[in-house]
Amino acid sequence: QVQLQESGPGLVKPSETLSLTCTVSGDSISSNNYLWGWIRQPPGKGLEWVASIFHRGSAYYNPSLRSRATISIDTSKSQFSLKLRSVTAADTAVYFCAREIVPPGDQIQVWGQGTLVPVSS
Amino acid sequence: QSALTQPPSASGSPGQSVTISCTGTSSDVGAYNYVSWYQQHPGKAPKLMIYEVIKRPSGVPDRFSGSKSGNTASLTVSGLQAEDEADYYCTSYRGRDDLRVFGGGTKLTVL
């Protein structure tokens, strides 16, 4: 059974870069059937899709975050990562990593437990 | 990126049915049959309940059903149970340059 686990810093300062990694276990990250993505949820608010990536590296971004976000994948480590530059308090959120089933934009089948990333000085 | 429109809240008594709407545009909900619904209990990760408008993943009770008409998708929960009380989110595919968009979420209360 596939499991996803987010890891990253407990706190990020404004204007710095938020870096998160998701480790995949229990299934291959290199399957053509899946995309790997990040979704975030500010405290008390709704879900927002951030970015998704295929194992070969083709990536998709939320247009509102495209200029600051980079998603990458390391199949040798069964990990994918998110970097979000120039963060502000508005980027404070629980960040979930997830496995999506192709085609892109279809079902988000498996979610990590989520990790809260506060942005504060 | 404008979110899909969901009512902030919905409610029903045990055993009743409730329907939650998700309104988009002709560029997302109306254009594609890639609408999915997620249930989220407090402090937990979301769980897939419906995908491709009407399909139910294995293990999801058949009390949950989905539909779509024009630019509006709907999730119906029949025979409400206490454990159905949660937040529900819809999402739709929006094209290659703007992969998906979420609704604002609906808090379902079982009275």
Interface residues (C-beta under 8 A of the other chain):
Chain A: I39 G46 L47 E48 W49 S52 Y60 N62 P63 S64 F96 I101 P103 P104 G105 D106 Q107 I108 Q109 W111 G112 Q113 G114
Chain B: Q1 A3 Y32 Y34 S36 Y38 A45 P46 K47 L48 Y51 E52 P57 Y89 T91 S92 Y93 R94 R96 D97 D98 L99 R100 V101 F102 G103 G104 G105
